Structures are given as C-alpha cells and as structure tokens.
Amino acid sequence: MNLSALIDAHQEELVHIRRFLHMHPELSFEEANTANYIQQFYDKLGVPYRANVGGNGVVATIQGAFPGKVVALRADFDALPIQDEKDVPYKSTVDGVMHACGHDGHTATLLIIGKILWQLRDELTGTYVLIHQHAEELDPGGAKAMIEDGCLDGVDVIFGTHLSSNHAVGHIGYRVGPMMAACDSFDLTIQGRGGHGAHPHQTKDAVIIGSQLVLNLQQLVSRRVSPIESAVLSIGGFVADNASNVIADTAMLCGTIRTFTAETRALMEQEFYRVLNGTMVTHDASYTIDFTKGYPAVVNHERETLFVRDVARTIDCVTNVFEMTPTMGGEDFAYYLQHVPGTFFYTGAHPGYDVPHHHPMFDIDERGMEVAAHVLLQAALSYQHQHDVKR
C-alpha cells in the first residue's frame, strides 16, 4: 500500500477538518459539540465507536481482517481560554476561546488516519484503537477518566504526538525516558493582620510575608535539589490589592512546581511546606492552601520510542529525526504510559513566524499534520508487521 498517496489524497479534507475545529473551539470538559463532530465523522464511515468515555471522550475501534496486536493512537481535542488574535479566515468564532496548542490539528490527523485504516481494513492485521481525548489542558484531565472507563482495555501499545510550533515541518523529536514534567500547582492565601500604612508596627503585613516567602521558595531548586536533577518552582500570581495607605490583611499567591522523577517531586513538595511553615512562624501569620498534584511525568518506554524513531527515519516527508531535550511542559499522556508501553513524540509545524504555544497568535503550518499522519500510521502498521501472527 502507498501510504503517501493515501494521505495526500486526504490532504484537503485534513485541512478542512482542522480549520472547522479551529473556528469552533470548546474549553476543557465542555467539548460536547466537538465530541459530536467526531462521532458524526465515524457515523458516516460506519466505524464503530464508544461515546462519553470517561466524560466527553470518544474511542473508535477498527478491526483488521487478520489477527494481530492492538495498537492505540491518541489525540486530544480541547481548547484554551485565550482570545484568538490572528487575522485568518479560520479564526476562532468563539469569544475568548481558541485552539492555541494544536489540538485541532491532532484531532484532524487522527480522524484522517481512522478513515484510511477503515478503507484498508480488509488488508490489515490487528486492531486499531483511536482515542479522542477531552480535557488535556485542565487538571485532572481526560486521560485518567478515559483509562478508568476502559479505553486501554486489551491495548498492547500506544503512540501519540504533539504538533510543535517550535520545530520545522518535517522534524520529529523523540526521547527515551522522562520527556515532559510532572505538574503540581498551588493556590495559597496568607492571613496576616491589616492596618493603617502609618502604623506598620501594629500589623502583620501580608505583602512583606508573601514577598519573603517568594524569595525563600526560590532557593529550593538551587539549594535542595541535586544539580544533576531538574526542577522548576514558579510563582504565577501575587495579589494583595489595597489603597496606598493600607497594609494588606491577606495576600493570594499561586504557582507551579515541575519535576521529572518521583523522588524529586516528593522532595519539592516536602521542602515547599517546610519553607512555607517556617516563613509563617517567623512572621506569626497563618495560611490556607489548595495544593494540587497534577499530571505525572511523561516517561517514554525505550523499545517503543526507538521503534518510532527508526520508523520515522524511513518516511520521505520526515527530514530530521532528533533526540529532544526534556521539556518542563506537562501532558496527561503520561497516564497512558503508566498502563501500557508506548511513546509520545513531537512533530514540527512551525508556522513561519515565532510564536509559542498558548499564545493569542498561535498557529501551525498545516503540512505538519500530514507528517504526523505519516509517522503515526506507519508506526501502527509497522508495529503489526513486527509482531505479525502467522495468517
């Protein structure tokens, strides 16, 4: 079979799907219309699927004519609370919501892969499980709930990719082991004692306490984490809004902690609380906190990662296969990898101008979707061939 010709034949439809989804984004856990769009796509083809998997998730299953392995491919489909500022015909039509991370492209890619697999089903070995996941962007995410609802039942291996505006079209980034970080977060309220700005000795200044805490926390990575390990602690918000002559009664802080190993993750949480409690004791203040343990680290399995690397090197539209450095970004694909072997890789889709993910001007070069389709589809088929059962 000529996969290049098959994918090329669906190029226009691939772009059409992506642009439709880009124009009609939905936030995490609110993606009812997107899920319905996916279901209607499979309904027209006659592909069997399960809806409402773990929430808004959709899982389609394509059975080949011959026995083989069960290969899962995953794409997410939620958007972000960001205003789309691009001047393009497919600009988001939903105020304050846009696909600023490429999930529209992931979904379009997997739908076209599903269409091709369905067309080839009489020639195929094994089973293909197409996981359309909701709510990747917002903890607790959709992956965990979908797994609990059986999306990985019987699955032997899983592959997934993320379109990247940071890498050129044709580039595939892989990594064995930890690739993306565990993501924990906190919302903290410091309770001091407010008062008149002219009489600070009668107060417990929440701004001073919060400022001291921020500085103290910044020493955790440099002085408590081994230099050969990696960790990030970032304060994202500090709010204590008062008049110029009022000393703050309370201050609200929020932030994130990113780590790669379970040991470093536990250490950072332990030391975070040690510094927090010590700072409060020093200033005779108190606090309330919501500390959320988010997604675990994405840890790719060696055999499957090197397998996808080798497959990618055989594909004509792939011009560079490189080993990535780990990123402190998070992904709930991590949960799938805790249950079955697999790998998560990056596919270049640089739009021609430098803009990060989660930015109001975010976009992709849509040719990246074709590359992603090539690699995912070839990986799925080659995995079946590698584990071929005698017909």
C-alpha positions in Angstrom: 0.0 0.0 0.0 1.2 3.5 -0.8 0.6 5.5 2.4 1.9 8.7 1.0 -0.6 8.6 -1.8 -3.4 7.8 0.6 -2.5 10.6 2.9 -2.0 13.1 0.0 -5.5 12.2 -1.3 -7.0 13.3 2.0 -4.9 16.5 2.4 -7.7 18.9 1.6 -10.1 17.1 4.0 -7.4 17.1 6.7 -7.1 20.9 6.4 -10.8 21.4 6.2 -11.4 19.4 9.5 -8.7 21.3 11.3 -9.9 24.7 10.3 -13.5 23.9 11.2 -12.4 22.8 14.6 -10.2 25.9 14.9 -13.2 28.1 14.2 -15.4 26.2 16.8 -13.2 25.6 19.9 -14.5 24.4 23.2 -12.9 24.5 26.7 -11.9 21.5 28.7 -14.8 19.4 30.0 -17.2 21.5 27.8 -16.4 19.8 24.4 -19.9 18.4 23.7 -20.1 19.8 20.1 -16.5 18.7 19.3 -17.2 15.2 20.6 -20.4 15.1 18.5 -18.5 16.2 15.4 -16.1 13.3 15.9 -19.0 10.9 16.3 -20.7 12.1 13.2 -17.5 11.6 11.2 -17.3 8.0 12.3 -21.0 7.5 11.8 -20.7 8.5 8.1 -17.9 6.0 7.6 -19.6 3.2 9.6 -16.8 2.9 12.1 -17.8 1.5 15.5 -17.1 3.7 18.5 -17.9 4.4 22.1 -19.0 7.8 23.1 -18.9 9.5 26.5 -15.8 7.6 27.5 -14.7 9.0 30.8 -16.7 12.1 30.1 -16.6 13.6 26.5 -14.1 11.1 25.2 -14.7 9.1 22.0 -13.0 5.8 21.2 -13.3 4.3 17.7 -12.1 0.7 17.0 -11.1 -0.7 13.6 -10.6 -4.4 13.4 -8.3 -5.7 10.6 -9.1 -8.9 8.7 -6.2 -10.8 10.3 -5.2 -11.4 13.9 -2.6 -9.2 15.5 -1.8 -6.7 18.1 -4.0 -3.9 19.5 -2.4 -0.6 18.7 -3.8 2.6 20.2 -3.4 6.1 18.8 -4.4 9.2 20.8 -5.4 12.8 20.0 -6.8 15.5 22.3 -9.4 18.0 21.3 -9.9 20.7 23.9 -9.1 24.4 23.5 -7.9 27.2 25.8 -9.4 30.4 27.4 -7.5 32.7 25.1 -8.7 35.3 22.6 -7.7 34.4 19.0 -5.9 37.5 17.6 -4.9 36.0 14.2 -6.2 37.6 11.0 -7.0 34.4 9.2 -10.2 33.1 7.6 -10.4 30.3 10.1 -10.1 32.5 13.2 -12.0 31.3 16.2 -15.6 32.3 16.2 -15.9 31.9 20.0 -15.0 34.9 22.0 -12.2 34.3 24.5 -11.7 30.7 23.4 -9.2 29.3 20.8 -7.1 26.3 19.8 -3.8 27.7 20.9 -1.9 24.4 21.3 -2.6 22.4 18.2 -5.3 20.0 19.5 -7.5 20.8 16.5 -4.6 19.5 14.3 -4.2 16.4 16.4 -7.9 15.6 16.1 -8.0 16.2 12.3 -4.9 14.0 11.9 -6.4 11.1 13.9 -9.7 11.3 12.0 -8.0 11.0 8.7 -5.9 8.1 10.0 -9.1 6.5 11.0 -10.6 7.0 7.6 -7.6 5.4 5.9 -7.5 2.5 8.3 -11.2 1.9 7.7 -10.6 1.9 3.9 -7.8 -0.6 4.3 -9.4 -2.8 6.9 -9.7 -5.9 4.7 -5.9 -5.8 4.2 -5.0 -5.1 7.8 -3.5 -7.1 10.6 -4.6 -6.5 14.2 -6.8 -3.9 15.8 -6.6 -0.1 15.9 -8.0 1.9 18.8 -8.4 5.6 18.1 -8.6 7.5 21.4 -10.1 11.0 21.0 -9.5 12.6 24.4 -11.2 15.5 26.0 -9.7 17.9 28.6 -6.0 17.6 28.3 -5.4 21.2 29.2 -7.1 21.2 32.6 -6.3 19.0 35.6 -7.4 16.3 36.4 -7.5 15.9 32.6 -9.4 13.4 30.5 -6.9 10.6 30.1 -7.2 9.2 33.6 -11.0 9.1 33.4 -10.9 7.5 30.0 -8.5 4.8 31.2 -10.8 4.1 34.1 -13.6 3.8 31.6 -11.7 1.1 29.7 -10.1 2.9 26.7 -6.9 0.9 27.1 -8.5 -2.5 27.7 -6.7 -5.0 25.6 -4.3 -2.4 24.2 -0.7 -3.6 23.6 1.0 -0.3 22.7 0.1 3.4 22.4 1.6 6.1 20.2 0.9 9.9 20.4 2.3 13.1 19.0 2.1 16.8 19.7 2.3 19.3 16.8 5.0 21.9 17.7 5.3 25.5 16.6 8.8 25.4 17.8 10.1 22.9 15.3 10.2 23.0 11.5 7.9 20.9 9.3 9.4 17.5 8.7 11.2 17.4 12.0 10.4 14.6 14.5 11.6 14.9 18.1 11.8 11.8 20.3 13.2 11.0 23.7 13.6 7.8 25.7 12.6 8.1 29.4 11.4 11.3 31.0 10.3 13.8 28.3 7.8 16.1 29.9 7.5 17.1 33.6 5.1 16.2 36.4 2.9 19.3 37.1 1.8 20.3 40.6 0.2 23.6 41.5 -0.9 25.6 44.5 -3.3 28.4 45.4 -2.2 30.0 48.7 -3.8 32.7 50.9 -1.6 34.3 53.5 -3.5 35.6 56.5 -1.8 38.5 58.3 -3.3 41.4 60.1 -4.0 44.6 58.1 -3.9 48.1 59.3 -3.0 51.7 58.6 0.1 52.3 56.5 1.2 54.9 59.1 1.3 52.3 61.8 3.1 49.1 60.4 4.2 48.0 63.9 0.5 47.2 64.7 0.2 44.9 61.6 1.3 41.6 60.1 2.0 42.8 56.6 0.8 40.1 54.2 2.7 41.7 51.3 6.0 41.5 53.2 5.3 38.0 54.3 4.4 36.9 50.8 7.4 38.6 49.3 9.7 36.9 51.8 8.0 33.6 51.0 8.6 34.0 47.3 12.3 34.7 47.8 12.6 31.8 50.2 10.9 29.4 47.8 13.3 30.4 45.0 16.2 28.7 47.0 14.6 25.3 46.9 15.8 24.3 43.4 19.2 25.8 43.8 19.9 24.5 47.3 17.7 21.5 47.9 17.6 19.7 44.6 20.7 17.9 43.3 22.4 19.8 40.5 22.1 16.7 38.2 18.3 16.7 38.7 15.8 19.2 37.3 13.0 21.1 38.9 11.1 24.4 38.5 9.1 26.4 41.0 7.4 29.4 39.5 5.1 31.9 41.2 2.4 32.9 38.7 0.3 35.3 40.7 0.6 37.6 43.7 -2.4 39.6 44.6 -2.8 42.0 47.6 -4.9 44.9 46.3 -5.3 47.8 48.7 -5.2 51.5 48.9 -1.8 53.2 49.2 -2.2 53.8 52.9 -3.5 50.3 53.8 -1.3 47.5 54.9 -2.6 44.2 53.5 -4.5 41.8 55.7 -4.2 39.0 53.1 -2.2 38.1 50.1 -3.0 35.4 47.5 -0.3 33.6 45.6 -0.4 30.8 43.0 2.3 28.9 41.3 3.5 25.6 39.8 6.2 23.0 40.6 7.6 20.9 37.8 9.8 17.8 38.2 10.8 14.6 36.3 11.3 12.0 39.0 9.0 10.8 41.8 11.8 11.3 44.3 12.4 15.0 43.2 8.6 15.6 43.1 8.2 14.3 46.7 11.3 16.3 47.8 10.0 19.6 46.3 6.6 19.2 48.0 8.1 18.4 51.3 10.5 21.3 51.1 7.8 23.7 49.9 5.8 23.1 53.0 8.8 23.3 55.2 9.7 26.8 53.8 6.0 27.8 53.9 5.5 26.8 57.5 8.8 28.3 58.6 8.0 31.6 56.9 4.6 31.8 58.6 6.2 31.0 62.0 8.8 33.8 61.5 6.0 36.4 60.9 3.4 34.9 63.2 1.0 34.5 60.3 -1.3 31.7 59.0 -2.4 30.4 55.7 -4.8 28.3 53.7 -3.7 26.3 50.7 -5.0 24.2 47.9 -2.1 22.1 46.7 -3.0 20.0 43.6 -0.9 17.1 42.5 -1.3 17.2 38.7 -0.2 15.1 35.8 2.8 12.8 36.4 5.9 13.0 34.2 5.7 11.7 30.6 8.1 8.8 30.7 8.6 7.1 27.3 9.4 3.4 27.0 12.7 2.7 25.4 11.8 -0.1 22.9 8.7 1.7 21.6 10.5 5.1 21.4 13.4 3.7 19.4 10.9 1.8 17.2 9.1 5.1 16.3 12.5 6.8 15.8 13.5 4.1 13.3 10.1 4.2 11.5 10.3 8.0 11.2 13.7 7.8 9.5 12.2 5.7 6.7 9.5 8.3 5.8 10.2 10.6 2.9 8.5 13.7 4.3 10.5 13.4 7.5 13.7 15.4 7.0 15.1 15.3 10.5 14.7 12.9 13.4 16.4 14.3 16.5 16.6 13.5 20.2 14.8 16.1 22.2 15.9 17.7 25.5 13.2 17.2 28.1 10.6 20.0 28.5 9.1 21.2 31.7 5.7 21.3 30.0 3.1 18.8 31.1 0.9 16.3 29.4 -1.7 13.8 30.7 -0.5 11.3 28.0 1.7 10.3 31.0 -1.2 8.3 32.4 -1.4 6.1 29.3 2.3 5.3 29.5 1.8 4.1 33.1 -0.5 1.4 31.9 0.8 0.2 28.5 4.1 0.5 26.6 4.4 3.4 24.2 5.9 6.7 23.3 5.0 10.4 22.8 6.9 12.5 20.3 6.9 15.9 18.8 6.0 16.7 15.2 7.3 20.0 13.7 4.7 22.5 12.5 6.4 25.9 12.7 4.0 28.4 11.1 6.7 30.6 9.6 6.8 33.1 12.5 8.0 32.6 16.1 5.1 32.3 18.5 4.8 30.0 21.5 2.0 27.6 22.3 -0.8 29.1 24.4 -0.4 32.5 22.7 -3.1 34.6 21.1 -1.3 34.4 17.7 -0.6 30.7 17.8 -0.9 28.8 14.6 0.6 25.8 12.8 1.9 25.0 9.3 -0.8 22.5 8.3 1.7 20.4 6.4 2.9 19.2 9.9 -0.4 17.3 10.2 0.5 15.2 7.1 3.9 14.4 8.6 2.2 13.4 11.9 -0.3 11.2 10.0 2.6 9.5 8.1 4.5 8.7 11.2 1.6 7.6 13.4 0.1 5.5 10.6 3.4 3.9 9.6 4.3 3.2 13.2 0.9 1.5 13.8 1.2 -0.7 10.7 4.9 -1.4 11.2 4.3 -2.5 14.8 1.7 -5.0 13.5 4.2 -6.3 10.9 7.0 -6.6 13.5 4.6 -8.7 15.7 2.9 -10.5 12.8 0.9 -13.5 13.6 1.0 -16.3 11.1 -2.0 -16.0 8.9 
